[in-house]
Structures are given as structure tokens and as C-alpha cells.
Amino acid sequence: MLSFILLQAGQPQGGGMSFIIMMVVIFAIMWFFMIRPQQKKQKEIQNFRNAITVGTQVVTAGGLYGVVKSIDESDNTLMVEIARDVRVKVDRNSVYATAPVAQG
């Protein structure tokens, strides 16, 4: 009787492969719902930054709304006018989106 119990205790239960499959499925779900959308968003932001031209309305990371007045490709900066005759120099990577057109 004791040898029968020991033989059953030594046999694998067969859960190893199903655990690996479950982990792969969980990783795939996380990639599809979390990582992939973030990568797409980063790519859209980078495409927007590369397409900025003079006259584009932008919002900086600091929350400044303005219009691009000049672009310096050598040091990757933009001159953004935030008010009449008030211009600030910002790094191109600190620009995140187009600003909505002000109403009023």
C-alpha cells in the first residue's frame, strides 16, 4: 500500500505545459492591449513632430500654447510665439499635440 502511494506521488500531474501556454496567452493579451497601443501613440507623436512646419499651432509639455514661427534643424528646436511678440525657444521633443483653434 505504501509503495502505491509513493508511486502516485512521484508521477507528474501534467500541468507544466498548460502553465506555459497560459503564460504565453497572458503575455499576448498584455502586449495587444497595453504595449501595442502605447507604441502606436508614440509613433503618431513622432510623426507629428517631424511634420511640424512654420505656422503650426502646438502645445508644449509645459502647457504653453503657441504658433511655430521658426524651426532650427541644427539643434532640433522651435521658436514658438505664445503671445504677440513673445517667443520662446523649445526643444522639438517637448511638443506633444496640435492646439485647438481658440474660439472667441
Secondary structure, 3 states (H helix, E strand, C coil): CHHHHHHHHHCCCCCHHHHHHHHHHHHHHHHHHHHHHHHHHHHHHHHHHHCCCCCCEEEECCCCEEEEEEEECCCCEEEEEEECCEEEEEEHHHEEEECCCCCC
